[in-house]
Structures are given as structure tokens and as C-alpha cells.
């Protein structure tokens, strides 16, 4: 089978390796769709671990199941999770599955940018989910990123009639905008320095778009009478984070949905937070099995139009082009790799 071996954002090599053999309790998935995530391009996070086969947003078909596997069978259409919790430790019991040590150590073999993946026993048990009949493989590949967005918005209790600022309008920001709109947010502002991304923000539910938070503050006050109830940062830029904290209303919540570069520290006045503002600053990482199930339901019910977010579909041999598209952010929103198809199809470009 073919795999895409990652050495750097500009050096991804296609290799042929044997299809993995499965053991008891495991399964083998033929990958039909595998999304490129912005986190796949974090070279600083991966440079000590290369070469790697990346890709964690997958949907495909069960090709084989190992002894003892009864909840899935050959031919099933599934979305799969590379990170799964143990469901037994104190963190899992408290609903904090994403700090479970098991979740942070589990993964696919070899990775989603390959024609086939072996799901280890625990992934097979907790990380394989049936795709609804009305959902395509490409749409189902959004289950993982959308479930992360669901977890983030649940953490800050985003709800109907909230005013929201989303800073960063890449695919994570667009998913946040679309989900917040589906929840009935009364006002959504999208921030990005890339005007092409702001076009997508408008399409998927932003009421106003701008290059900086300052550009929307007056408009927000006029429309709602206050600062934002919630601020979501899908960028780790330090200045953006500080602007986001300033833009949220007293008693409001700020979600850090992306990491900073290593070694970056953000100066925050604890006294101001304590005595004056009572703002909540929180983070989320990854997702739980229940959130992934919810994501598939949302996609199936068309509450979030993930199909409309796909701009490019590429064969595995063109994955280098896919990384370049995601890196530039000029002509793409979501790039999907179809490892078992050749050629490329471009859709929904602005």
C-alpha cells in the first residue's frame, strides 16, 4: 500500500509498504477520506519525531476484523478516532477524557495519510463509529475536527443568544462559526488577517468580518450593548490572545483552541481578572467518543454544512500540493486526501 511519509511541510514522500496485519480485537480500515488538519503543519511539534505518517481525520471501510470483534463487520462504513481514552481512570470518570494518559498515547498504524490503517484493540473498541447512510466519506472525515469544536464550545457553555468573536478563520474557525450559528448565537464576528478566509467566515455565518478585534469592537457594542460573551481563539498568536482577552465581556469566557509556539508566555494581570473582570480563560484538546458521535449526528442532520467547506480533494500522490494549499491559506479552506483514488478534483473555491 502507499503511505505519505512526512519529513517537513515541504518534504512529504510517497512510499510503498505492506498492508498492516491485524491481531485479536483489532480491525483494518481502507481509508477513503483523510482531511489535512492545520495541526499537521506544526513542524516544531514534529521535527524530533520524523519521519511520520500523519493524518487523523479519517473515514473509510472495514476490510477485516480480528478475533473477538463483534460490534463491527467487514463492509461497514466508519469514521475512526486516532486518540481514544481508557474510559476507566479518574479523568475519564470526571468527563476529562482528553487528559487521560491512554488517549494521549493511542494512534493509528501507520497514520491516516495511507491507503489502509490498522486500528489497535483499544481504538477498535472505543474509536470506530458508524457513518450514517446519508453522509459521504468526505463529510464523515469532518467528525474528528467538528467533535473538537463541540468540546470547546461546551467548555465555555456557548449557547443561544450569545455574542461571539472567533479569532482565526481557518477551517477550525469556520467550524466554530458554523456551529455557533447553528446553536442560535445572536451575533458572530470573525477576525483574520487573510481576506480570503473572511469570505468563508461570511458564508458560514459571521455577521461581521475584520482584520483585527479593534475593528469590530464599536460595531459589537452598537449591536449588543456590551463586549463579546465568548471569544474563541483558533490561533496561538500572542497579540491575538491578548486582544481576545480584552474583547470578552466581564464574566465572559475565552477559549484557547490552538497552542502557541514553544517558549511563548502571555502576560496577564491576575489582579485585574480577580478584582474587576472575572473572566474565564480555558483550553480544550482533542475530543471524547461521545462528542465524535454527536459530530456525526450534526453532520447527518445538516446542522453544519461540512460538504460546502471542501475546496480540494486530492489523491495521495498529490499530498505535497495539499500541504502547500493549507499552508498558504489563499485558495483553500478544507483539503481532503482520498488515498485510494488517483487525480484531483477542486470544488467550492471562492
C-alpha positions as CSV (number, residue, x, y, z in Angstrom):
1,X,0.0,0.0,0.0
2,X,1.0,3.6,-0.4
3,X,1.8,5.9,2.5
4,X,2.7,9.6,2.7
5,X,5.8,9.9,4.9
6,X,6.2,13.3,6.5
7,X,9.7,14.8,6.9
8,X,8.7,18.5,6.8
9,X,5.9,20.6,5.3
10,X,7.9,20.8,2.1
11,X,9.2,17.2,2.1
12,X,6.5,14.5,2.0
13,X,7.5,11.3,0.3
14,X,5.3,8.6,-1.1
15,X,6.4,5.0,-0.1
16,X,5.1,1.5,-0.6
17,X,4.9,-0.7,2.5
18,X,3.0,-3.9,3.3
19,X,-0.6,-3.6,4.4
20,X,-0.6,-4.0,8.2
21,X,-1.6,-7.3,9.6
22,X,-4.3,-7.2,12.4
23,X,-4.4,-9.2,15.6
24,X,-7.1,-10.2,18.0
25,X,-9.5,-7.4,18.9
26,X,-8.3,-5.2,16.0
27,X,-9.6,-4.1,12.6
28,X,-8.3,-2.9,9.3
29,X,-9.8,0.1,7.6
30,X,-9.5,1.1,3.9
31,X,-9.1,4.9,4.1
32,X,-11.4,6.7,1.6
33,X,-11.1,10.2,3.0
34,X,-8.5,11.8,5.2
35,X,-8.6,15.5,6.0
36,X,-5.5,17.7,6.3
37,X,-5.6,19.5,9.7
38,X,-3.8,22.7,10.4
39,X,-2.0,20.9,13.2
40,X,-0.5,18.6,10.6
41,X,1.6,21.6,9.6
42,X,3.1,22.3,13.0
43,X,6.7,21.5,12.1
44,X,8.1,22.5,15.5
45,X,5.8,19.9,17.1
46,X,7.0,17.1,14.9
47,X,10.7,17.8,13.9
48,X,12.1,15.5,16.5
49,X,9.8,12.6,15.5
50,X,10.1,12.5,11.8
51,X,9.5,10.6,9.5
52,X,5.9,10.2,10.4
53,X,2.7,9.2,8.7
54,X,0.3,11.9,9.7
55,X,-3.5,12.1,9.2
56,X,-6.0,11.8,11.9
57,X,-9.3,12.8,10.3
58,X,-10.3,9.6,8.6
59,X,-13.4,7.8,7.2
60,X,-13.3,4.5,5.4
61,X,-14.5,0.9,5.1
62,X,-13.9,-2.0,7.4
63,X,-11.8,-4.6,5.4
64,X,-11.1,-7.1,8.1
65,X,-11.8,-7.7,11.8
66,X,-9.8,-9.7,14.3
67,X,-11.0,-12.4,16.6
68,X,-13.3,-11.2,19.3
69,X,-14.6,-8.1,17.4
70,X,-18.4,-8.3,17.1
71,X,-19.6,-4.7,17.1
72,X,-18.4,-4.0,13.5
73,X,-18.0,-6.2,10.5
74,X,-16.4,-6.2,7.0
75,X,-18.1,-3.7,4.7
76,X,-19.1,-1.3,7.5
77,X,-18.7,2.4,6.7
78,X,-16.9,4.1,9.6
79,X,-15.3,7.2,11.0
80,X,-12.4,6.5,13.3
81,X,-10.6,8.2,16.1
82,X,-6.8,8.1,16.5
83,X,-6.9,9.2,20.2
84,X,-9.2,7.2,22.5
85,X,-9.5,7.3,26.3
86,X,-9.4,4.3,28.6
87,X,-12.9,5.2,30.0
88,X,-11.8,3.9,33.4
89,X,-9.3,6.3,35.0
90,X,-10.3,9.2,37.3
91,X,-10.1,11.7,34.5
92,X,-12.4,9.7,32.2
93,X,-14.9,9.3,35.1
94,X,-14.9,13.1,35.6
95,X,-15.6,13.8,31.9
96,X,-12.0,14.9,31.4
97,X,-11.2,12.2,28.9
98,X,-8.7,14.3,26.9
99,X,-6.2,14.4,29.8
100,X,-6.3,10.6,30.0
101,X,-2.8,9.2,29.5
102,X,-4.2,6.5,27.3
103,X,-5.8,9.0,25.0
104,X,-2.5,10.8,24.5
105,X,-0.6,7.5,23.7
106,X,-3.1,5.9,21.2
107,X,-2.9,6.3,17.5
108,X,-3.4,4.6,14.1
109,X,-0.9,2.3,12.4
110,X,0.6,3.8,10.4
111,X,-1.5,7.0,10.0
112,X,-4.4,8.5,8.1
113,X,-2.4,9.5,5.1
114,X,-2.1,5.9,3.9
115,X,-4.4,3.6,2.0
116,X,-5.1,1.3,4.9
117,X,-4.8,1.7,8.7
118,X,-4.7,-0.9,11.4
119,X,-6.8,0.1,14.4
120,X,-5.2,-1.2,17.7
121,X,-7.5,-3.1,20.1
122,X,-8.5,-0.1,22.2
123,X,-9.1,2.1,19.2
124,X,-11.2,-0.7,17.7
125,X,-13.2,-0.9,20.9
126,X,-13.7,2.8,21.6
127,X,-12.8,4.7,18.4
128,X,-14.8,3.3,15.5
129,X,-18.2,4.9,14.7
130,X,-20.8,4.0,12.0
131,X,-21.3,6.6,9.3
132,X,-25.0,7.5,8.8
133,X,-26.3,6.4,5.4
134,X,-26.8,10.0,4.2
135,X,-23.2,11.0,5.0
136,X,-20.4,10.6,2.5
137,X,-16.9,9.5,3.4
138,X,-15.6,13.1,2.8
139,X,-18.2,14.5,5.1
140,X,-17.6,11.9,7.7
141,X,-13.9,12.9,7.8
142,X,-15.0,16.1,9.5
143,X,-16.3,14.2,12.5
144,X,-12.9,14.4,14.3
145,X,-12.4,18.2,13.9
146,X,-16.0,19.0,14.5
147,X,-16.0,16.9,17.7
148,X,-13.1,19.0,18.9
149,X,-15.1,22.2,18.2
150,X,-18.1,20.7,20.0
151,X,-15.9,20.0,23.1
152,X,-14.5,23.6,23.0
153,X,-17.9,25.2,22.8
154,X,-19.3,23.0,25.5
155,X,-16.4,24.0,27.8
156,X,-17.3,27.7,27.5
157,X,-21.0,27.0,27.6
158,X,-21.7,28.7,24.3
159,X,-25.5,28.9,23.8
160,X,-28.3,30.6,22.1
161,X,-28.2,34.5,22.1
162,X,-24.5,34.6,22.9
163,X,-22.4,37.2,21.1
164,X,-19.2,35.5,19.9
165,X,-15.9,36.7,18.5
166,X,-13.9,34.0,16.6
167,X,-10.2,35.0,16.1
168,X,-8.7,33.0,13.2
169,X,-10.8,31.9,10.2
170,X,-9.1,28.8,9.0
171,X,-11.1,25.6,9.0
172,X,-11.3,25.4,12.8
173,X,-12.6,29.0,13.0
174,X,-15.1,28.3,10.3
175,X,-16.4,25.2,12.1
176,X,-16.7,27.3,15.3
177,X,-18.6,29.9,13.4
178,X,-20.9,27.4,11.7
179,X,-21.6,25.5,14.9
180,X,-22.2,28.7,16.9
181,X,-24.7,29.8,14.2
182,X,-26.5,26.5,14.4
183,X,-26.8,27.0,18.2
184,X,-28.5,30.3,17.7
185,X,-25.7,32.7,18.6
186,X,-27.2,36.2,18.2
187,X,-24.0,37.9,16.9
188,X,-20.8,36.4,15.4
189,X,-17.7,38.4,14.5
190,X,-14.8,36.7,12.6
191,X,-11.3,38.0,12.7
192,X,-8.4,37.1,10.3
193,X,-5.7,39.0,8.5
194,X,-6.3,36.9,5.4
195,X,-9.2,38.5,3.5
196,X,-9.8,35.2,1.6
197,X,-10.6,33.4,4.8
198,X,-13.0,36.2,5.8
199,X,-15.1,35.4,2.7
200,X,-15.6,31.9,4.1
201,X,-16.5,33.3,7.5
202,X,-19.3,35.3,5.9
203,X,-20.6,32.3,4.0
204,X,-20.8,30.2,7.1
205,X,-22.5,32.6,9.5
206,X,-20.4,35.5,10.6
207,X,-22.3,38.8,10.9
208,X,-19.2,40.9,10.5
209,X,-15.6,40.3,9.5
210,X,-12.5,42.3,10.1
211,X,-8.7,42.1,10.2
212,X,-8.4,43.0,13.9
213,X,-10.6,42.7,17.1
214,X,-10.4,46.5,17.4
215,X,-12.2,46.8,14.0
216,X,-15.3,45.1,15.3
217,X,-15.5,46.4,18.9
218,X,-17.6,49.5,18.2
219,X,-19.9,47.6,15.9
220,X,-20.3,44.9,18.6
221,X,-21.2,47.5,21.2
222,X,-23.7,49.1,18.9
223,X,-25.4,45.8,18.2
224,X,-25.3,44.1,21.6
225,X,-24.6,46.9,24.1
226,X,-21.6,45.1,25.5
227,X,-18.4,43.3,24.7
228,X,-18.5,39.7,23.5
229,X,-19.9,37.0,25.7
230,X,-17.5,34.4,24.3
231,X,-14.2,34.7,22.5
232,X,-12.7,31.7,20.6
233,X,-9.1,31.8,19.5
234,X,-8.0,29.3,16.8
235,X,-4.6,31.0,16.6
236,X,-1.8,30.9,19.1
237,X,-0.5,34.4,18.1
238,X,0.3,36.2,21.4
239,X,-1.1,39.5,20.4
240,X,-4.3,37.9,19.2
241,X,-4.7,36.1,22.5
242,X,-4.3,39.4,24.5
243,X,-6.8,41.1,22.2
244,X,-9.2,38.3,22.7
245,X,-8.9,38.5,26.5
246,X,-9.5,42.3,26.3
247,X,-12.5,41.8,23.9
248,X,-14.5,39.5,26.1
249,X,-17.1,41.0,28.5
250,X,-16.8,40.8,32.3
251,X,-17.9,37.4,33.4
252,X,-17.3,36.1,29.9
253,X,-15.3,33.1,28.6
254,X,-12.2,32.9,26.4
255,X,-11.4,29.6,24.7
256,X,-7.8,28.9,23.6
257,X,-8.3,26.4,20.8
258,X,-4.7,26.4,19.5
259,X,-1.2,26.3,21.0
260,X,1.5,29.0,20.9
261,X,4.9,28.4,19.5
262,X,7.2,26.8,22.2
263,X,8.5,29.1,24.9
264,X,5.8,31.8,24.4
265,X,4.4,33.3,27.6
266,X,1.4,35.6,27.8
267,X,1.4,38.4,30.4
268,X,-1.9,38.5,32.2
269,X,-2.8,40.7,35.2
270,X,-4.2,38.3,37.8
271,X,-5.4,41.2,39.9
272,X,-7.4,42.6,37.1
273,X,-9.1,39.3,36.5
274,X,-9.7,38.7,40.2
275,X,-10.9,42.2,41.3
276,X,-12.5,43.6,38.2
277,X,-13.5,41.2,35.4
278,X,-13.9,37.6,36.5
279,X,-13.1,36.4,33.0
280,X,-12.6,32.7,32.4
281,X,-9.7,31.6,30.3
282,X,-9.7,27.9,29.3
283,X,-8.4,25.4,26.8
284,X,-9.5,22.2,25.1
285,X,-7.6,19.5,23.4
286,X,-9.0,16.6,21.2
287,X,-12.4,15.1,21.9
288,X,-14.2,12.2,23.6
289,X,-16.1,9.3,21.9
290,X,-19.4,10.9,22.8
291,X,-18.5,14.1,21.1
292,X,-17.5,12.3,18.0
293,X,-20.9,10.6,17.9
294,X,-22.5,14.0,18.3
295,X,-20.5,15.4,15.4
296,X,-21.7,12.6,13.1
297,X,-25.3,13.4,14.1
298,X,-24.8,17.1,13.4
299,X,-23.3,16.3,10.0
300,X,-26.1,13.9,9.2
301,X,-28.8,16.4,10.2
302,X,-27.0,19.1,8.1
303,X,-26.8,21.5,11.0
304,X,-23.3,22.3,9.8
305,X,-22.6,22.2,6.1
306,X,-19.3,20.5,6.1
307,X,-19.6,19.5,2.4
308,X,-19.6,23.2,1.5
309,X,-16.3,23.7,3.2
310,X,-14.4,21.2,1.0
311,X,-12.3,23.1,-1.6
312,X,-9.9,20.4,-2.8
313,X,-9.9,16.6,-3.0
314,X,-6.5,15.1,-3.9
315,X,-5.0,11.6,-4.4
316,X,-2.3,10.6,-2.1
317,X,0.3,11.3,-4.8
318,X,-0.6,15.0,-4.6
319,X,-0.5,15.4,-0.8
320,X,2.5,17.8,-1.1
321,X,0.2,20.1,-3.1
322,X,-2.4,19.7,-0.4
323,X,0.0,20.8,2.3
324,X,1.0,23.8,0.2
325,X,-2.6,24.8,-0.2
326,X,-3.3,24.6,3.5
327,X,-0.1,26.4,4.4
328,X,-0.8,29.4,2.1
329,X,-4.5,29.7,3.1
330,X,-5.2,31.7,0.0
331,X,-7.1,29.3,-2.2
332,X,-8.3,26.6,0.1
333,X,-10.5,26.0,3.1
334,X,-10.5,22.2,3.6
335,X,-8.3,19.8,1.7
336,X,-9.3,16.2,1.7
337,X,-6.9,13.4,0.7
338,X,-8.5,10.4,-1.0
339,X,-5.7,7.8,-0.6
340,X,-7.4,5.1,-2.8
341,X,-8.2,7.4,-5.7
342,X,-6.0,9.0,-8.2
343,X,-6.2,12.5,-9.5
344,X,-7.7,15.7,-8.1
345,X,-11.0,17.5,-8.0
346,X,-11.4,21.1,-7.0
347,X,-14.7,22.3,-5.6
348,X,-16.3,25.3,-3.9
349,X,-13.3,27.6,-4.3
350,X,-14.0,31.3,-3.7
